[in-house]
């Protein structure tokens, strides 16, 4: 029996900010939903707690903003056409010169700017390795006067705002639970395709509509923000086409397999668990692009292989609309300890 069998009580559409859930952490934070069509003048931004391990101790990267004379976490506003993960990695590179990969989500903070507008900032954790640090192009400038790596407790005290300290506290929960370093299984539903009733050929050959092509282009940089090392697709043309922009962006080839195809699912010949088990064993971020009926099996396999109990959050993460994707974060050090966090993103840009 499929532990993630679809249910009718699906939440409303996630919107571009997506749905975000942390497993067995206190406080458990669910990210607010943001609509691209809202007239609310809220300023939307994204950033990360960039961290590194030095002699077994966690250090956090802070930015000294010269134009505001404060100390903060790297972040910035969403540009037109961007998704939140894309914004986070772009802003971090612009402010620090460091190219990062996003890790576990840390939720969002809300506050009011001096001019009276509301602002929401979404955060992730992001480990900075030696190569990324060595390749940094940072030079002091009018906006960012300096960068500073500090131990976690000192970094918290150095921050100018309590709201940033709250983000550090969430980050500390992952440190204390031993689940900070993660890799991800990114599950994608193919973009919008030509309807079956309008296609004379085999179902697996249905192409993407113009809308589907746009969805594929939009999610490519969003998924790339998590720095995948492998792209795996169903044999269906609509799935392969959905990953083509991501392949072009990352330089990774698309590996095609019938094991996660809808045809195999319908004929009972799919080998979803085999694919999932193999990818989890690699302990590196992978993208799996498949079909609506197959997604619950993929999510269920990840849950089963990591010892994660079925939950409403996991069921919801499998109920993707075309072009949506869910990111399942798994502990690198102990994958069997369960899924650490789940987030779901829409192909609709924020602005």
Secondary structure, 3 states (H helix, E strand, C coil): CCCCCCCCCCCCCCCCCCEEEECCCCCCCCCCCCCCCCCCCCEEEEEEEEEEEECCEEEEEEEEECCCCEEECCEEECCCCCCHHHHHHHHHHHHHCCCCCCCCEEEEEEEECCCCCEEEEEEEEEECCHHHHHCCCCCCCCCEEEEEEEEHHHHHHHCCCHHHHHHHHHHHHHHHHCCCCEEEEEEEECCCECCHHHCCCCHHHCCECHHHHHHHHHHHHHHHCCCCCEEEEECCHHHHHHHHHHHHHHCCCEEEEHHHCHHHHHHCCCCHHHHHHHHHHHCCCEEEEECHHHHHHHHHHHHHHCCCCCCHHHHHHHCCCCCCEEEEEEECCCHHHCEEEEEEECCCCCC
